[in-house]
């Protein structure tokens, strides 16, 4: 379990209200939380009262993944289950599972493969616009620095085309594509070395793509949370101290607080902002705890919760991490899904946020 049930960051407090074993929170659609258990997708309206999960749809993987996903250690080893989800305004669902992008029409009970990945095993996130257009970027090793694509779909995830291409040598891979409702644009986060580390602003049709930050490890990011006045970004580097930053709408960057390790997930909940860290072994990241940082005003940050990494091999059985769901959360609750930690392996905890 987390090392403390309640910790305060200025005027933010978290109160644990529920635990859900073997579940990963994926996406908020208002006050409805979508989560997966293996290859089953569930949802529940989160109101603080008794939480009733309902099965929404299922994906039927290869026969051997049905077996591996049934056990905790084999599930971690094989990277089973849903890794990303987008809930479209139409109610259609688009998800990422190992090796494929899958889609389910509103009211249907099964996901079908709409795109087989040619490189890498899955994107880390899927972005969607109010018009229902979807985007994800290629995330694969790319040691040869080949060209890298961002894929888009204008038919609710049924078909995918290349929306934008980074030329060979420009970047290693795409960490995230984030829709910004306040400027009606997309933010692209790419890495991993030197000028490959980039934060770019793109129009939703990709007719304009502009580099906003680039050139060093502090521009190496995977988590970005838009607010009306600014973007909040956490760095994801194993080579230097990591920080949370504020990038205001005029382009001014402010370093806010150091964090204990690489950070690849962030979200908003209620009036508060949150980023999590992972246990990624390196000389610059010696901390053996997954941590959750929070802030009410965006300026003052503290570590709220911590989970100790378990004793299993990190590269085989995954780094310790705390996943924070995508989407638009209108509830005063925070969902945190932990993996590869003691007393919280593949578990979602739900917290009431008070400010």
SELORO-302611 format. One record per residue (C-alpha): residue number from 1; residue in three letters; y, z, x. Coordinates in Angstrom, 1 decimal, padded with zeros to 4 digits. Layout:
SELORO-302611
<tinu:NUM, dolum:ALA, c2:Y, c3:Z, c1:X>
...
//
This chain:
SELORO-302611
<tinu:1, dolum:UNK, c2:000.0, c3:000.0, c1:000.0>
<tinu:2, dolum:UNK, c2:003.6, c3:-000.2, c1:001.0>
<tinu:3, dolum:UNK, c2:004.7, c3:002.7, c1:003.2>
<tinu:4, dolum:UNK, c2:007.2, c3:003.8, c1:000.5>
<tinu:5, dolum:UNK, c2:007.4, c3:003.3, c1:-003.2>
<tinu:6, dolum:UNK, c2:011.2, c3:003.6, c1:-003.3>
<tinu:7, dolum:UNK, c2:013.7, c3:002.8, c1:-000.6>
<tinu:8, dolum:UNK, c2:017.4, c3:002.2, c1:-001.0>
<tinu:9, dolum:UNK, c2:019.5, c3:-000.6, c1:000.5>
<tinu:10, dolum:UNK, c2:023.1, c3:000.5, c1:-000.3>
<tinu:11, dolum:UNK, c2:022.7, c3:000.5, c1:-004.1>
<tinu:12, dolum:UNK, c2:019.4, c3:-001.3, c1:-004.5>
<tinu:13, dolum:UNK, c2:016.3, c3:000.6, c1:-005.4>
<tinu:14, dolum:UNK, c2:012.7, c3:-000.6, c1:-006.1>
<tinu:15, dolum:UNK, c2:010.4, c3:001.2, c1:-008.4>
<tinu:16, dolum:UNK, c2:006.8, c3:000.1, c1:-008.4>
<tinu:17, dolum:UNK, c2:005.4, c3:-000.5, c1:-012.0>
<tinu:18, dolum:UNK, c2:002.2, c3:-002.4, c1:-011.5>
<tinu:19, dolum:UNK, c2:-000.4, c3:-003.8, c1:-009.1>
<tinu:20, dolum:UNK, c2:-002.5, c3:-006.9, c1:-009.6>
<tinu:21, dolum:UNK, c2:-005.5, c3:-007.4, c1:-007.2>
<tinu:22, dolum:UNK, c2:-006.5, c3:-010.9, c1:-006.1>
<tinu:23, dolum:UNK, c2:-003.3, c3:-012.4, c1:-007.5>
<tinu:24, dolum:UNK, c2:-000.5, c3:-014.4, c1:-005.8>
<tinu:25, dolum:UNK, c2:002.9, c3:-014.7, c1:-007.6>
<tinu:26, dolum:UNK, c2:004.1, c3:-018.3, c1:-007.4>
<tinu:27, dolum:UNK, c2:007.0, c3:-019.0, c1:-009.7>
<tinu:28, dolum:UNK, c2:009.5, c3:-017.4, c1:-012.1>
<tinu:29, dolum:UNK, c2:010.6, c3:-019.4, c1:-015.2>
<tinu:30, dolum:UNK, c2:013.2, c3:-017.0, c1:-016.6>
<tinu:31, dolum:UNK, c2:011.4, c3:-013.8, c1:-017.3>
<tinu:32, dolum:UNK, c2:007.9, c3:-015.4, c1:-017.3>
<tinu:33, dolum:UNK, c2:006.0, c3:-015.0, c1:-014.0>
<tinu:34, dolum:UNK, c2:003.4, c3:-017.5, c1:-013.0>
<tinu:35, dolum:UNK, c2:000.6, c3:-016.3, c1:-010.7>
<tinu:36, dolum:UNK, c2:-002.7, c3:-017.6, c1:-009.4>
<tinu:37, dolum:UNK, c2:-006.1, c3:-016.0, c1:-009.0>
<tinu:38, dolum:UNK, c2:-008.0, c3:-018.4, c1:-006.9>
<tinu:39, dolum:UNK, c2:-007.7, c3:-021.7, c1:-008.7>
<tinu:40, dolum:UNK, c2:-006.8, c3:-020.2, c1:-012.1>
<tinu:41, dolum:UNK, c2:-003.1, c3:-020.2, c1:-013.0>
<tinu:42, dolum:UNK, c2:-001.9, c3:-017.4, c1:-015.2>
<tinu:43, dolum:UNK, c2:001.4, c3:-016.3, c1:-016.7>
<tinu:44, dolum:UNK, c2:003.0, c3:-013.2, c1:-018.3>
<tinu:45, dolum:UNK, c2:006.3, c3:-012.3, c1:-019.8>
<tinu:46, dolum:UNK, c2:007.6, c3:-009.5, c1:-017.7>
<tinu:47, dolum:UNK, c2:009.6, c3:-006.9, c1:-019.7>
<tinu:48, dolum:UNK, c2:008.4, c3:-003.6, c1:-018.3>
<tinu:49, dolum:UNK, c2:006.1, c3:-002.9, c1:-021.1>
<tinu:50, dolum:UNK, c2:002.3, c3:-003.6, c1:-021.1>
<tinu:51, dolum:UNK, c2:001.8, c3:-006.9, c1:-019.2>
<tinu:52, dolum:UNK, c2:-000.6, c3:-009.3, c1:-020.7>
<tinu:53, dolum:UNK, c2:-001.7, c3:-012.2, c1:-018.5>
<tinu:54, dolum:UNK, c2:-002.8, c3:-015.4, c1:-020.2>
<tinu:55, dolum:UNK, c2:-004.7, c3:-018.3, c1:-018.6>
<tinu:56, dolum:UNK, c2:-002.5, c3:-021.4, c1:-018.4>
<tinu:57, dolum:UNK, c2:-004.6, c3:-024.0, c1:-016.6>
<tinu:58, dolum:UNK, c2:-007.3, c3:-024.4, c1:-013.9>
<tinu:59, dolum:UNK, c2:-007.9, c3:-026.6, c1:-011.0>
<tinu:60, dolum:UNK, c2:-011.5, c3:-027.5, c1:-010.2>
<tinu:61, dolum:UNK, c2:-011.9, c3:-027.7, c1:-006.4>
<tinu:62, dolum:UNK, c2:-014.8, c3:-029.0, c1:-004.3>
<tinu:63, dolum:UNK, c2:-018.0, c3:-027.0, c1:-005.0>
<tinu:64, dolum:UNK, c2:-017.8, c3:-025.1, c1:-001.7>
<tinu:65, dolum:UNK, c2:-014.3, c3:-023.9, c1:-002.4>
<tinu:66, dolum:UNK, c2:-015.5, c3:-022.5, c1:-005.7>
<tinu:67, dolum:UNK, c2:-017.7, c3:-020.3, c1:-003.6>
<tinu:68, dolum:UNK, c2:-015.3, c3:-019.5, c1:-000.8>
<tinu:69, dolum:UNK, c2:-012.5, c3:-018.6, c1:-003.2>
<tinu:70, dolum:UNK, c2:-014.7, c3:-016.0, c1:-004.8>
<tinu:71, dolum:UNK, c2:-014.6, c3:-013.7, c1:-001.7>
<tinu:72, dolum:UNK, c2:-011.6, c3:-012.2, c1:000.0>
<tinu:73, dolum:UNK, c2:-012.4, c3:-013.0, c1:003.6>
<tinu:74, dolum:UNK, c2:-013.7, c3:-016.5, c1:003.0>
<tinu:75, dolum:UNK, c2:-010.7, c3:-017.2, c1:000.8>
<tinu:76, dolum:UNK, c2:-008.4, c3:-016.2, c1:003.6>
<tinu:77, dolum:UNK, c2:-010.3, c3:-018.2, c1:006.2>
<tinu:78, dolum:UNK, c2:-010.3, c3:-021.3, c1:004.1>
<tinu:79, dolum:UNK, c2:-006.7, c3:-020.9, c1:002.8>
<tinu:80, dolum:UNK, c2:-007.9, c3:-021.2, c1:-000.8>
<tinu:81, dolum:UNK, c2:-006.0, c3:-021.2, c1:-004.0>
<tinu:82, dolum:UNK, c2:-002.5, c3:-022.3, c1:-005.0>
<tinu:83, dolum:UNK, c2:000.1, c3:-022.3, c1:-002.3>
<tinu:84, dolum:UNK, c2:003.1, c3:-023.6, c1:-004.3>
<tinu:85, dolum:UNK, c2:004.1, c3:-024.2, c1:-007.9>
<tinu:86, dolum:UNK, c2:007.0, c3:-025.8, c1:-009.8>
<tinu:87, dolum:UNK, c2:007.4, c3:-025.3, c1:-013.5>
<tinu:88, dolum:UNK, c2:009.4, c3:-028.3, c1:-014.9>
<tinu:89, dolum:UNK, c2:011.9, c3:-028.0, c1:-017.8>
<tinu:90, dolum:UNK, c2:009.4, c3:-030.0, c1:-019.9>
<tinu:91, dolum:UNK, c2:006.8, c3:-027.3, c1:-019.3>
<tinu:92, dolum:UNK, c2:004.7, c3:-029.5, c1:-017.1>
<tinu:93, dolum:UNK, c2:003.3, c3:-027.9, c1:-013.9>
<tinu:94, dolum:UNK, c2:003.1, c3:-029.3, c1:-010.4>
<tinu:95, dolum:UNK, c2:001.2, c3:-027.3, c1:-007.7>
<tinu:96, dolum:UNK, c2:000.0, c3:-027.5, c1:-004.2>
<tinu:97, dolum:UNK, c2:-003.6, c3:-026.7, c1:-003.3>
<tinu:98, dolum:UNK, c2:-005.5, c3:-027.3, c1:-000.1>
<tinu:99, dolum:UNK, c2:-005.3, c3:-031.0, c1:000.7>
<tinu:100, dolum:UNK, c2:-003.6, c3:-032.2, c1:-002.6>
<tinu:101, dolum:UNK, c2:-000.7, c3:-032.1, c1:-005.0>
<tinu:102, dolum:UNK, c2:-001.9, c3:-031.4, c1:-008.5>
<tinu:103, dolum:UNK, c2:-000.2, c3:-031.7, c1:-011.9>
<tinu:104, dolum:UNK, c2:-000.9, c3:-030.4, c1:-015.4>
<tinu:105, dolum:UNK, c2:000.9, c3:-031.6, c1:-018.5>
<tinu:106, dolum:UNK, c2:002.5, c3:-029.0, c1:-020.8>
<tinu:107, dolum:UNK, c2:-000.2, c3:-027.6, c1:-023.1>
<tinu:108, dolum:UNK, c2:-003.1, c3:-029.0, c1:-021.1>
<tinu:109, dolum:UNK, c2:-005.6, c3:-026.6, c1:-019.6>
<tinu:110, dolum:UNK, c2:-006.5, c3:-028.4, c1:-016.4>
<tinu:111, dolum:UNK, c2:-004.8, c3:-029.6, c1:-013.2>
<tinu:112, dolum:UNK, c2:-005.6, c3:-033.1, c1:-011.9>
<tinu:113, dolum:UNK, c2:-005.0, c3:-034.5, c1:-008.4>
<tinu:114, dolum:UNK, c2:-001.9, c3:-036.7, c1:-008.3>
<tinu:115, dolum:UNK, c2:-001.6, c3:-037.1, c1:-004.6>
<tinu:116, dolum:UNK, c2:-004.0, c3:-036.6, c1:-001.7>
<tinu:117, dolum:UNK, c2:-002.3, c3:-035.4, c1:001.5>
<tinu:118, dolum:UNK, c2:-002.8, c3:-037.6, c1:004.5>
<tinu:119, dolum:UNK, c2:-001.3, c3:-035.1, c1:007.0>
<tinu:120, dolum:UNK, c2:-001.5, c3:-031.4, c1:006.9>
<tinu:121, dolum:UNK, c2:-003.1, c3:-029.2, c1:004.3>
<tinu:122, dolum:UNK, c2:-000.3, c3:-028.3, c1:001.9>
<tinu:123, dolum:UNK, c2:003.5, c3:-028.2, c1:001.7>
<tinu:124, dolum:UNK, c2:005.0, c3:-024.7, c1:001.6>
<tinu:125, dolum:UNK, c2:007.1, c3:-025.3, c1:-001.4>
<tinu:126, dolum:UNK, c2:007.8, c3:-027.7, c1:-004.2>
<tinu:127, dolum:UNK, c2:011.4, c3:-028.2, c1:-005.5>
<tinu:128, dolum:UNK, c2:012.4, c3:-029.5, c1:-008.9>
<tinu:129, dolum:UNK, c2:015.7, c3:-030.5, c1:-010.5>
<tinu:130, dolum:UNK, c2:016.9, c3:-029.9, c1:-014.1>
<tinu:131, dolum:UNK, c2:016.0, c3:-033.6, c1:-014.7>
<tinu:132, dolum:UNK, c2:012.4, c3:-032.9, c1:-013.8>
<tinu:133, dolum:UNK, c2:012.4, c3:-034.7, c1:-010.5>
<tinu:134, dolum:UNK, c2:010.2, c3:-033.0, c1:-007.9>
<tinu:135, dolum:UNK, c2:010.2, c3:-033.0, c1:-004.1>
<tinu:136, dolum:UNK, c2:008.2, c3:-031.7, c1:-001.2>
<tinu:137, dolum:UNK, c2:008.2, c3:-032.2, c1:002.6>
<tinu:138, dolum:UNK, c2:005.3, c3:-032.9, c1:004.9>
<tinu:139, dolum:UNK, c2:004.2, c3:-029.8, c1:006.9>
<tinu:140, dolum:UNK, c2:001.7, c3:-030.7, c1:009.6>
<tinu:141, dolum:UNK, c2:001.2, c3:-030.0, c1:013.3>
<tinu:142, dolum:UNK, c2:002.8, c3:-033.2, c1:014.4>
<tinu:143, dolum:UNK, c2:002.5, c3:-032.6, c1:018.2>
<tinu:144, dolum:UNK, c2:003.2, c3:-036.3, c1:018.8>
<tinu:145, dolum:UNK, c2:006.5, c3:-036.1, c1:016.8>
<tinu:146, dolum:UNK, c2:005.7, c3:-039.0, c1:014.4>
<tinu:147, dolum:UNK, c2:007.9, c3:-039.8, c1:011.5>
<tinu:148, dolum:UNK, c2:008.0, c3:-037.2, c1:008.7>
<tinu:149, dolum:UNK, c2:008.3, c3:-037.9, c1:005.0>
<tinu:150, dolum:UNK, c2:009.8, c3:-036.1, c1:002.0>
<tinu:151, dolum:UNK, c2:008.0, c3:-037.2, c1:-001.2>
<tinu:152, dolum:UNK, c2:009.5, c3:-037.4, c1:-004.6>
<tinu:153, dolum:UNK, c2:008.3, c3:-037.8, c1:-008.2>
<tinu:154, dolum:UNK, c2:010.4, c3:-038.9, c1:-011.2>
<tinu:155, dolum:UNK, c2:007.5, c3:-038.8, c1:-013.7>
<tinu:156, dolum:UNK, c2:006.7, c3:-035.1, c1:-013.7>
<tinu:157, dolum:UNK, c2:004.4, c3:-035.1, c1:-010.7>
<tinu:158, dolum:UNK, c2:002.1, c3:-037.9, c1:-011.9>
<tinu:159, dolum:UNK, c2:003.1, c3:-040.3, c1:-009.1>
<tinu:160, dolum:UNK, c2:004.7, c3:-039.8, c1:-005.7>
<tinu:161, dolum:UNK, c2:006.8, c3:-042.1, c1:-003.5>
<tinu:162, dolum:UNK, c2:008.5, c3:-041.5, c1:-000.1>
<tinu:163, dolum:UNK, c2:012.0, c3:-040.3, c1:-001.0>
<tinu:164, dolum:UNK, c2:013.3, c3:-039.9, c1:002.6>
<tinu:165, dolum:UNK, c2:011.9, c3:-040.3, c1:006.1>
<tinu:166, dolum:UNK, c2:012.8, c3:-038.6, c1:009.3>
<tinu:167, dolum:UNK, c2:012.4, c3:-041.0, c1:012.2>
<tinu:168, dolum:UNK, c2:009.9, c3:-040.3, c1:014.9>
<tinu:169, dolum:UNK, c2:011.2, c3:-037.7, c1:017.3>
<tinu:170, dolum:UNK, c2:013.8, c3:-036.3, c1:014.8>
<tinu:171, dolum:UNK, c2:011.8, c3:-033.2, c1:013.6>
<tinu:172, dolum:UNK, c2:008.4, c3:-031.7, c1:013.8>
<tinu:173, dolum:UNK, c2:007.9, c3:-031.0, c1:010.1>
<tinu:174, dolum:UNK, c2:009.6, c3:-029.9, c1:006.9>
<tinu:175, dolum:UNK, c2:009.6, c3:-026.2, c1:006.2>
<tinu:176, dolum:UNK, c2:011.2, c3:-026.3, c1:002.8>
<tinu:177, dolum:UNK, c2:013.2, c3:-028.3, c1:000.2>
<tinu:178, dolum:UNK, c2:015.3, c3:-026.1, c1:-002.1>
<tinu:179, dolum:UNK, c2:017.3, c3:-027.2, c1:-005.2>
<tinu:180, dolum:UNK, c2:020.8, c3:-025.7, c1:-005.4>
<tinu:181, dolum:UNK, c2:021.9, c3:-025.4, c1:-009.0>
<tinu:182, dolum:UNK, c2:025.5, c3:-024.5, c1:-008.0>
<tinu:183, dolum:UNK, c2:026.1, c3:-027.8, c1:-006.1>
<tinu:184, dolum:UNK, c2:023.4, c3:-029.9, c1:-007.7>
<tinu:185, dolum:UNK, c2:022.0, c3:-030.8, c1:-004.3>
<tinu:186, dolum:UNK, c2:018.9, c3:-030.3, c1:-002.2>
<tinu:187, dolum:UNK, c2:018.7, c3:-028.2, c1:001.0>
<tinu:188, dolum:UNK, c2:016.2, c3:-029.3, c1:003.6>
<tinu:189, dolum:UNK, c2:014.9, c3:-026.9, c1:006.3>
<tinu:190, dolum:UNK, c2:013.2, c3:-028.5, c1:009.3>
<tinu:191, dolum:UNK, c2:011.8, c3:-027.4, c1:012.7>
<tinu:192, dolum:UNK, c2:010.7, c3:-026.5, c1:015.3>
<tinu:193, dolum:UNK, c2:012.3, c3:-027.0, c1:018.7>
<tinu:194, dolum:UNK, c2:015.8, c3:-027.9, c1:020.0>
<tinu:195, dolum:UNK, c2:017.6, c3:-030.4, c1:017.8>
<tinu:196, dolum:UNK, c2:014.5, c3:-030.5, c1:015.5>
<tinu:197, dolum:UNK, c2:015.7, c3:-027.2, c1:014.0>
<tinu:198, dolum:UNK, c2:018.0, c3:-028.4, c1:011.1>
<tinu:199, dolum:UNK, c2:019.5, c3:-027.3, c1:007.9>
<tinu:200, dolum:UNK, c2:020.5, c3:-030.4, c1:005.9>
<tinu:201, dolum:UNK, c2:022.3, c3:-031.0, c1:002.6>
<tinu:202, dolum:UNK, c2:021.0, c3:-034.0, c1:000.6>
<tinu:203, dolum:UNK, c2:022.1, c3:-035.5, c1:-002.7>
<tinu:204, dolum:UNK, c2:019.3, c3:-035.4, c1:-005.3>
<tinu:205, dolum:UNK, c2:018.8, c3:-039.2, c1:-004.9>
<tinu:206, dolum:UNK, c2:018.9, c3:-038.9, c1:-001.1>
<tinu:207, dolum:UNK, c2:021.7, c3:-041.4, c1:-000.8>
<tinu:208, dolum:UNK, c2:023.5, c3:-038.9, c1:001.4>
<tinu:209, dolum:UNK, c2:021.8, c3:-036.6, c1:003.9>
<tinu:210, dolum:UNK, c2:024.0, c3:-034.5, c1:006.2>
<tinu:211, dolum:UNK, c2:023.1, c3:-032.1, c1:008.9>
<tinu:212, dolum:UNK, c2:024.9, c3:-028.8, c1:008.4>
<tinu:213, dolum:UNK, c2:023.3, c3:-026.7, c1:011.1>
<tinu:214, dolum:UNK, c2:021.1, c3:-027.8, c1:014.0>
<tinu:215, dolum:UNK, c2:020.2, c3:-027.4, c1:017.6>
<tinu:216, dolum:UNK, c2:018.9, c3:-023.9, c1:018.2>
<tinu:217, dolum:UNK, c2:016.3, c3:-021.5, c1:017.0>
<tinu:218, dolum:UNK, c2:018.7, c3:-019.7, c1:014.6>
<tinu:219, dolum:UNK, c2:018.8, c3:-023.0, c1:012.7>
<tinu:220, dolum:UNK, c2:015.0, c3:-022.8, c1:012.4>
<tinu:221, dolum:UNK, c2:014.5, c3:-021.6, c1:008.9>
<tinu:222, dolum:UNK, c2:012.0, c3:-021.7, c1:006.1>
<tinu:223, dolum:UNK, c2:013.7, c3:-019.5, c1:003.5>
<tinu:224, dolum:UNK, c2:017.0, c3:-020.2, c1:001.8>
<tinu:225, dolum:UNK, c2:018.4, c3:-018.6, c1:-001.4>
<tinu:226, dolum:UNK, c2:021.5, c3:-020.3, c1:-003.0>
<tinu:227, dolum:UNK, c2:024.1, c3:-018.2, c1:-004.8>
<tinu:228, dolum:UNK, c2:027.4, c3:-019.2, c1:-006.4>
<tinu:229, dolum:UNK, c2:029.5, c3:-018.4, c1:-003.3>
<tinu:230, dolum:UNK, c2:027.0, c3:-018.9, c1:-000.4>
<tinu:231, dolum:UNK, c2:023.6, c3:-019.7, c1:000.9>
<tinu:232, dolum:UNK, c2:021.5, c3:-016.9, c1:002.4>
<tinu:233, dolum:UNK, c2:019.1, c3:-018.0, c1:005.1>
<tinu:234, dolum:UNK, c2:016.6, c3:-016.2, c1:007.3>
<tinu:235, dolum:UNK, c2:015.4, c3:-017.5, c1:010.7>
<tinu:236, dolum:UNK, c2:011.8, c3:-018.2, c1:011.5>
<tinu:237, dolum:UNK, c2:011.4, c3:-018.2, c1:015.3>
<tinu:238, dolum:UNK, c2:008.7, c3:-016.6, c1:017.5>
<tinu:239, dolum:UNK, c2:011.0, c3:-017.0, c1:020.5>
<tinu:240, dolum:UNK, c2:014.1, c3:-015.0, c1:019.7>
<tinu:241, dolum:UNK, c2:015.3, c3:-012.1, c1:017.6>
<tinu:242, dolum:UNK, c2:015.4, c3:-013.2, c1:013.9>
<tinu:243, dolum:UNK, c2:018.3, c3:-012.7, c1:011.6>
<tinu:244, dolum:UNK, c2:019.5, c3:-013.1, c1:008.0>
<tinu:245, dolum:UNK, c2:022.6, c3:-015.3, c1:007.7>
<tinu:246, dolum:UNK, c2:025.2, c3:-016.1, c1:005.2>
<tinu:247, dolum:UNK, c2:026.4, c3:-019.7, c1:005.0>
<tinu:248, dolum:UNK, c2:029.4, c3:-019.9, c1:002.7>
<tinu:249, dolum:UNK, c2:030.4, c3:-022.9, c1:000.7>
<tinu:250, dolum:UNK, c2:033.0, c3:-023.9, c1:003.3>
<tinu:251, dolum:UNK, c2:030.4, c3:-024.1, c1:006.0>
<tinu:252, dolum:UNK, c2:031.2, c3:-020.8, c1:007.8>
<tinu:253, dolum:UNK, c2:028.1, c3:-019.1, c1:009.1>
<tinu:254, dolum:UNK, c2:027.9, c3:-015.3, c1:009.4>
<tinu:255, dolum:UNK, c2:025.1, c3:-013.3, c1:011.1>
<tinu:256, dolum:UNK, c2:024.3, c3:-010.4, c1:008.8>
<tinu:257, dolum:UNK, c2:021.4, c3:-008.3, c1:010.1>
<tinu:258, dolum:UNK, c2:018.5, c3:-008.5, c1:012.5>
<tinu:259, dolum:UNK, c2:015.0, c3:-008.6, c1:011.0>
<tinu:260, dolum:UNK, c2:011.8, c3:-007.4, c1:012.6>
<tinu:261, dolum:UNK, c2:009.9, c3:-010.8, c1:012.8>
<tinu:262, dolum:UNK, c2:009.9, c3:-014.4, c1:011.5>
<tinu:263, dolum:UNK, c2:010.8, c3:-014.7, c1:007.9>
<tinu:264, dolum:UNK, c2:009.6, c3:-017.6, c1:005.7>
<tinu:265, dolum:UNK, c2:010.1, c3:-016.3, c1:002.1>
<tinu:266, dolum:UNK, c2:013.3, c3:-015.2, c1:000.2>
<tinu:267, dolum:UNK, c2:014.3, c3:-014.9, c1:-003.4>
<tinu:268, dolum:UNK, c2:016.8, c3:-013.4, c1:-005.8>
<tinu:269, dolum:UNK, c2:015.8, c3:-010.8, c1:-008.4>
<tinu:270, dolum:UNK, c2:018.4, c3:-009.3, c1:-010.8>
<tinu:271, dolum:UNK, c2:021.6, c3:-009.0, c1:-008.9>
<tinu:272, dolum:UNK, c2:019.8, c3:-008.4, c1:-005.5>
<tinu:273, dolum:UNK, c2:018.6, c3:-010.7, c1:-002.7>
<tinu:274, dolum:UNK, c2:015.4, c3:-010.3, c1:-000.8>
<tinu:275, dolum:UNK, c2:013.7, c3:-011.7, c1:002.3>
<tinu:276, dolum:UNK, c2:010.3, c3:-010.8, c1:003.8>
<tinu:277, dolum:UNK, c2:008.9, c3:-011.0, c1:007.3>
<tinu:278, dolum:UNK, c2:005.4, c3:-011.9, c1:008.6>
<tinu:279, dolum:UNK, c2:003.4, c3:-010.6, c1:011.5>
<tinu:280, dolum:UNK, c2:003.5, c3:-013.6, c1:013.8>
<tinu:281, dolum:UNK, c2:002.4, c3:-012.3, c1:017.3>
<tinu:282, dolum:UNK, c2:004.9, c3:-013.2, c1:020.1>
<tinu:283, dolum:UNK, c2:006.9, c3:-011.4, c1:022.8>
<tinu:284, dolum:UNK, c2:009.9, c3:-011.6, c1:020.5>
<tinu:285, dolum:UNK, c2:008.1, c3:-010.4, c1:017.4>
<tinu:286, dolum:UNK, c2:006.0, c3:-007.3, c1:018.4>
<tinu:287, dolum:UNK, c2:006.3, c3:-005.6, c1:015.0>
<tinu:288, dolum:UNK, c2:002.9, c3:-005.1, c1:013.4>
<tinu:289, dolum:UNK, c2:004.3, c3:-004.6, c1:009.9>
<tinu:290, dolum:UNK, c2:005.2, c3:-007.0, c1:007.2>
<tinu:291, dolum:UNK, c2:008.6, c3:-005.9, c1:005.9>
<tinu:292, dolum:UNK, c2:010.8, c3:-006.5, c1:002.9>
<tinu:293, dolum:UNK, c2:014.6, c3:-006.5, c1:003.3>
<tinu:294, dolum:UNK, c2:017.0, c3:-006.3, c1:000.4>
<tinu:295, dolum:UNK, c2:020.7, c3:-006.3, c1:-000.4>
<tinu:296, dolum:UNK, c2:022.8, c3:-006.0, c1:-003.5>
<tinu:297, dolum:UNK, c2:026.0, c3:-007.4, c1:-002.2>
<tinu:298, dolum:UNK, c2:024.6, c3:-009.9, c1:000.4>
<tinu:299, dolum:UNK, c2:026.4, c3:-008.1, c1:003.2>
<tinu:300, dolum:UNK, c2:024.5, c3:-004.8, c1:003.7>
<tinu:301, dolum:UNK, c2:020.8, c3:-005.1, c1:004.3>
<tinu:302, dolum:UNK, c2:018.0, c3:-002.6, c1:004.9>
<tinu:303, dolum:UNK, c2:014.2, c3:-002.7, c1:005.2>
<tinu:304, dolum:UNK, c2:012.9, c3:-001.5, c1:001.8>
<tinu:305, dolum:UNK, c2:009.1, c3:-001.7, c1:002.1>
<tinu:306, dolum:UNK, c2:006.5, c3:-002.1, c1:004.9>
<tinu:307, dolum:UNK, c2:002.8, c3:-003.0, c1:005.1>
<tinu:308, dolum:UNK, c2:000.7, c3:-002.7, c1:008.3>
<tinu:309, dolum:UNK, c2:-001.2, c3:-005.7, c1:009.5>
<tinu:310, dolum:UNK, c2:-004.9, c3:-005.4, c1:009.1>
<tinu:311, dolum:UNK, c2:-007.3, c3:-005.6, c1:012.1>
<tinu:312, dolum:UNK, c2:-008.6, c3:-009.1, c1:011.4>
<tinu:313, dolum:UNK, c2:-007.9, c3:-012.1, c1:013.7>
<tinu:314, dolum:UNK, c2:-004.5, c3:-013.5, c1:012.7>
<tinu:315, dolum:UNK, c2:-005.0, c3:-017.2, c1:013.3>
<tinu:316, dolum:UNK, c2:-008.4, c3:-017.2, c1:011.6>
<tinu:317, dolum:UNK, c2:-007.7, c3:-014.9, c1:008.7>
<tinu:318, dolum:UNK, c2:-003.9, c3:-015.5, c1:008.4>
<tinu:319, dolum:UNK, c2:-000.8, c3:-013.7, c1:009.6>
<tinu:320, dolum:UNK, c2:000.2, c3:-010.6, c1:007.6>
<tinu:321, dolum:UNK, c2:002.8, c3:-011.8, c1:005.1>
<tinu:322, dolum:UNK, c2:004.6, c3:-011.1, c1:001.9>
<tinu:323, dolum:UNK, c2:005.0, c3:-014.1, c1:-000.4>
<tinu:324, dolum:UNK, c2:008.1, c3:-014.2, c1:-002.7>
<tinu:325, dolum:UNK, c2:007.8, c3:-016.5, c1:-005.7>
<tinu:326, dolum:UNK, c2:010.1, c3:-019.6, c1:-006.2>
<tinu:327, dolum:UNK, c2:012.0, c3:-020.4, c1:-009.4>
<tinu:328, dolum:UNK, c2:014.8, c3:-018.9, c1:-011.4>
<tinu:329, dolum:UNK, c2:014.2, c3:-015.2, c1:-012.1>
<tinu:330, dolum:UNK, c2:016.3, c3:-013.8, c1:-014.9>
<tinu:331, dolum:UNK, c2:014.3, c3:-010.5, c1:-015.1>
<tinu:332, dolum:UNK, c2:015.2, c3:-007.3, c1:-013.3>
<tinu:333, dolum:UNK, c2:011.8, c3:-007.3, c1:-011.5>
<tinu:334, dolum:UNK, c2:010.6, c3:-008.3, c1:-008.1>
<tinu:335, dolum:UNK, c2:007.1, c3:-009.7, c1:-007.5>
<tinu:336, dolum:UNK, c2:005.7, c3:-009.4, c1:-004.0>
<tinu:337, dolum:UNK, c2:002.3, c3:-010.8, c1:-003.0>
<tinu:338, dolum:UNK, c2:000.8, c3:-009.5, c1:000.3>
<tinu:339, dolum:UNK, c2:-002.0, c3:-010.8, c1:002.4>
<tinu:340, dolum:UNK, c2:-003.7, c3:-009.7, c1:005.6>
<tinu:341, dolum:UNK, c2:-002.3, c3:-006.2, c1:005.4>
<tinu:342, dolum:UNK, c2:-004.0, c3:-002.8, c1:005.0>
<tinu:343, dolum:UNK, c2:-004.2, c3:-001.5, c1:001.4>
<tinu:344, dolum:UNK, c2:-002.6, c3:-004.6, c1:000.0>
<tinu:345, dolum:UNK, c2:-004.7, c3:-007.6, c1:000.9>
<tinu:346, dolum:UNK, c2:-004.3, c3:-010.5, c1:-001.6>
<tinu:347, dolum:UNK, c2:-002.4, c3:-008.3, c1:-004.0>
<tinu:348, dolum:UNK, c2:000.7, c3:-008.7, c1:-006.1>
<tinu:349, dolum:UNK, c2:002.9, c3:-005.7, c1:-006.7>
<tinu:350, dolum:UNK, c2:005.6, c3:-005.7, c1:-009.4>
<tinu:351, dolum:UNK, c2:008.8, c3:-003.7, c1:-008.8>
<tinu:352, dolum:UNK, c2:011.7, c3:-002.8, c1:-011.1>
<tinu:353, dolum:UNK, c2:015.0, c3:-003.6, c1:-009.4>
<tinu:354, dolum:UNK, c2:017.9, c3:-001.2, c1:-010.1>
<tinu:355, dolum:UNK, c2:021.4, c3:-001.5, c1:-008.7>
//
